[in-house]
Amino acid sequence: KCHSFGIAISNNASKQVKPKLFIYNQLVHAVDVGESFMYLGRSFDFRMSNNYHKEKIVKTLVSYMDTVTSLPLHPKNKIMLYQRYILPKLCWDLTVANLGVTWVKQTLDNKISSYVRVWCEMPISATLSIAKLAKKQYGLGLVLASTRYAQCQVTFRNCLRNSTNIDIRYMHQDST
């Protein structure tokens, strides 16, 4: 049983007000214009912009990377902290939000690369192609956020495809 009211009419003029939605006689709170709401760890807003997740990821990344930068550790240990602690902190948002590979590369990868260059005392013009090589190939095994984003998205799609719930499998088929 649902009741919804959203337009007030007075003196032959209509005025938009916050709707009141009741489900089983319990008020469902309206979301303010321009705001978002959280459902199952995913932020939703009117434009489906993922701005909440983008801001959260950048804020988390910069905060932790600044902390690691201030520690008196060897650069290999700082990279290890990034790989084992900071990158997993970003994985949930990289999984549930459709951020786009371009945004991840231009924003997150660039920030991570600049921190790694500072840690390893590399010039700005240096590339991290050797750092991204596997340790077997005498690299550092550095995983950038764009690589982890691709892994998270593949894992998410795989969960949709192999779900026991048929509706979830239909959602996977419809979004392919």
C-alpha positions as CSV (number, residue, x, y, z in Angstrom):
1,K,0.0,0.0,0.0
2,C,1.7,3.2,-1.2
3,H,0.6,6.9,-0.9
4,S,2.5,9.7,-2.6
5,F,1.9,13.4,-2.6
6,G,4.3,15.8,-4.4
7,I,2.4,18.9,-5.6
8,A,0.7,21.5,-3.5
9,I,-1.9,23.7,-5.1
10,S,-2.8,27.0,-3.6
11,N,-4.3,30.3,-5.1
12,N,-4.3,28.7,-8.5
13,A,-0.6,28.1,-8.5
14,S,1.2,24.9,-8.1
15,K,4.3,24.4,-6.0
16,Q,6.6,21.4,-5.9
17,V,7.2,20.0,-2.4
18,K,9.0,17.0,-1.1
19,P,6.9,14.0,-1.7
20,K,5.7,11.9,1.2
21,L,5.8,8.2,0.4
22,F,4.4,5.7,2.9
23,I,5.0,2.0,2.5
24,Y,3.0,-0.1,5.1
25,N,2.3,3.2,7.0
26,Q,6.0,4.0,7.3
27,L,7.5,7.1,5.9
28,V,10.2,6.7,3.2
29,H,12.4,9.8,3.5
30,A,12.9,11.8,0.3
31,V,16.3,12.6,-1.0
32,D,17.2,16.3,-1.4
33,V,17.7,17.7,-4.9
34,G,21.3,17.2,-5.9
35,E,22.0,14.7,-3.1
36,S,22.5,11.0,-3.4
37,F,21.5,8.0,-1.4
38,M,23.4,4.8,-0.5
39,Y,21.9,1.3,-1.2
40,L,23.9,-1.8,-0.7
41,G,27.2,0.1,-0.7
42,R,26.4,1.8,-4.0
43,S,25.7,5.5,-4.2
44,F,22.8,6.7,-6.5
45,D,21.9,10.2,-7.6
46,F,19.5,11.6,-10.2
47,R,22.2,11.8,-12.9
48,M,23.8,8.4,-12.0
49,S,27.1,10.3,-12.1
50,N,29.2,8.2,-9.7
51,N,30.6,11.5,-8.3
52,Y,30.3,10.2,-4.7
53,H,32.5,7.1,-5.6
54,K,35.0,9.2,-7.5
55,E,35.4,11.7,-4.7
56,K,35.7,8.9,-2.1
57,I,38.3,7.1,-4.1
58,V,40.5,10.1,-4.7
59,K,40.2,11.3,-1.1
60,T,41.1,7.8,0.2
61,L,44.0,7.4,-2.2
62,V,45.6,10.7,-1.5
63,S,45.1,10.4,2.3
64,Y,46.8,7.0,2.4
65,M,49.5,7.8,-0.1
66,D,50.4,10.9,1.8
67,T,50.7,8.9,5.0
68,V,52.9,6.3,3.3
69,T,55.1,9.1,1.8
70,S,55.7,10.5,5.3
71,L,57.0,7.1,6.6
72,P,60.7,6.6,6.8
73,L,60.6,3.4,4.7
74,H,62.5,2.0,1.7
75,P,60.7,2.7,-1.6
76,K,60.1,-1.1,-2.1
77,N,58.3,-1.2,1.3
78,K,56.2,1.8,0.3
79,I,55.2,0.1,-2.9
80,M,54.4,-3.0,-1.0
81,L,52.1,-1.0,1.4
82,Y,50.4,0.5,-1.6
83,Q,49.8,-2.9,-3.2
84,R,48.7,-4.8,-0.1
85,Y,46.9,-2.1,1.9
86,I,45.9,0.9,-0.2
87,L,44.8,-0.7,-3.4
88,P,42.4,-3.2,-1.6
89,K,40.8,-0.2,0.1
90,L,39.7,1.1,-3.3
91,C,38.4,-2.2,-4.6
92,W,34.8,-1.9,-3.5
93,D,34.3,1.4,-5.2
94,L,36.1,0.2,-8.3
95,T,33.8,-2.8,-8.4
96,V,30.4,-1.2,-7.8
97,A,30.8,2.0,-9.7
98,N,31.1,2.4,-13.4
99,L,33.9,4.9,-13.4
100,G,35.3,4.5,-16.9
101,V,38.8,3.4,-17.8
102,T,39.7,6.8,-19.1
103,W,38.8,8.5,-15.8
104,V,40.7,5.9,-13.8
105,K,43.8,6.2,-15.9
106,Q,43.8,10.0,-16.1
107,T,43.0,10.5,-12.4
108,L,44.1,7.6,-10.3
109,D,47.0,6.2,-12.3
110,N,48.5,9.7,-12.7
111,K,48.3,10.3,-8.9
112,I,49.8,6.8,-8.1
113,S,52.5,7.3,-10.7
114,S,53.5,10.6,-9.2
115,Y,53.8,9.2,-5.7
116,V,55.8,6.2,-6.9
117,R,58.2,8.6,-8.8
118,V,58.7,10.6,-5.6
119,W,59.3,7.4,-3.6
120,C,61.8,6.0,-6.1
121,E,63.4,9.5,-6.7
122,M,62.6,9.2,-10.4
123,P,62.3,12.3,-12.7
124,I,58.9,13.5,-13.9
125,S,59.7,12.3,-17.4
126,A,60.4,8.7,-16.3
127,T,57.9,6.0,-17.1
128,L,56.9,3.3,-14.7
129,S,57.0,0.5,-17.4
130,I,59.9,-1.3,-15.6
131,A,58.1,-0.9,-12.2
132,K,55.0,-2.6,-13.7
133,L,57.0,-5.6,-14.8
134,A,56.7,-8.8,-12.8
135,K,59.3,-9.6,-10.2
136,K,60.4,-12.5,-12.3
137,Q,61.3,-10.0,-15.0
138,Y,63.3,-7.9,-12.5
139,G,60.5,-5.4,-12.1
140,L,58.6,-4.3,-8.9
141,G,55.3,-5.9,-9.9
142,L,53.5,-2.5,-9.5
143,V,49.7,-2.8,-10.2
144,L,48.1,0.5,-11.2
145,A,44.5,1.4,-10.4
146,S,43.4,0.9,-14.0
147,T,44.5,-2.7,-14.0
148,R,42.8,-3.3,-10.7
149,Y,39.6,-1.6,-12.0
150,A,39.6,-4.0,-15.0
151,Q,40.0,-6.9,-12.7
152,C,37.2,-5.7,-10.4
153,Q,34.8,-5.1,-13.3
154,V,35.5,-8.6,-14.7
155,T,34.9,-10.2,-11.3
156,F,31.6,-8.2,-11.0
157,R,30.4,-9.3,-14.5
158,N,31.4,-12.9,-13.7
159,C,29.3,-12.8,-10.5
160,L,26.3,-11.5,-12.5
161,R,26.7,-14.2,-15.2
162,N,27.0,-17.1,-12.7
163,S,24.4,-16.0,-10.2
164,T,21.9,-18.5,-8.9
165,N,19.2,-15.9,-9.3
166,I,17.7,-15.9,-12.8
167,D,16.8,-12.2,-12.6
168,I,20.5,-11.4,-12.0
169,R,21.5,-13.5,-15.0
170,Y,18.9,-11.7,-17.1
171,M,20.4,-8.4,-16.0
172,H,23.8,-9.7,-17.1
173,Q,22.4,-10.6,-20.5
174,D,20.6,-7.3,-20.9
175,S,23.7,-5.3,-20.1
176,T,26.1,-7.2,-22.3
